[in-house]
Amino acid sequence: MSFFKKIKQKEFWQNTFKIAIPFFIFVTIISLLMNSWREIFAGDFIKLVEDNFSNGKWIQFWSYKVFLSLVYGMYMTNKNMK
């Protein structure tokens, strides 16, 4: 079955989100640990927010992760769905 026929099925999107949501959480945690591990372990969450989320930085921070997770979920669902 082609990709375009698969995306019309409800089961495709259910499976996509089953994969994308845990992947999104994983990518977010890894990203925060890589970018701000000192602030996290020091408990300096104000600096963490300033570095990652203030002045519109939250748009870039979340948009990459949402896009990457959705693409990965669709890829894995397409690959494993018959």
N, C-alpha and C positions, 0 to 999 in steps of 0.2 A: 504494500500500500504506500502511496506517495505521502510526502510530508504534508502537503496541502489538504489531503483528505483526512489525515490524522488530526490536524489542528481543529477540525470541525467537530470532533468528538468530545463529549464531556469528560470521558475517562482520560483523555490526553492531558487536559488541563488539571484534573485532579492529581494525576501522577506527577505532572510538572511541578505543582506547588508542594507536593510531598517531598520532592527532591530539593527544590529551590529554597524553601524556608530553613531547613537545617543547614544548608550550605551557606545561606546568607548570615545566619548566626555565627557559624564557624569563621567565615571570612571577616566579619566585623570584630570578633574577639581577637583573631590573629592580627588584624590591622591595628587595633588599639594597642595590643601588646608590643608590636614592632615600633609603632610611632611614639608611644608614650609610656613605656614600661616603667621608667623612673617615677613619673607622676603617679602611676597606679600603685606601685609598691610603697611609695612615700605617703600615699593618701591625699595628695594634693590635687583634688578633683577640680578645683577652680582653675588651676593652670591647664589641666587636661581639657576642660571646656573651652578655654581661651585658645588653645593650640588647634583644636580640631573642629569646633562648632561655632565659634563667634564670628561676627562680621561676614555672614554668608558662606562660611567654609562648610557648614553642615550640608549645603546643597551638593557640593562636589563630593563630600565624604559619603553621603548616602546614595547618591545617584550612581556612582561607579559600582557600588556593592549590589544595589538592586538590579542594575542592568546585567552585571556579570552572573548573578545568581539565576536570573530568569533565563538567560541564554544557556547556561549550564544545565538547568533543569529541563529546558526544551530539547537540548541535544541528547541528554541521557534518556529522556522519555522516548524520543524518536528512535534512538538506537535500540532500545529494549522492547519497544511495542511492536507487535506483529500485526 
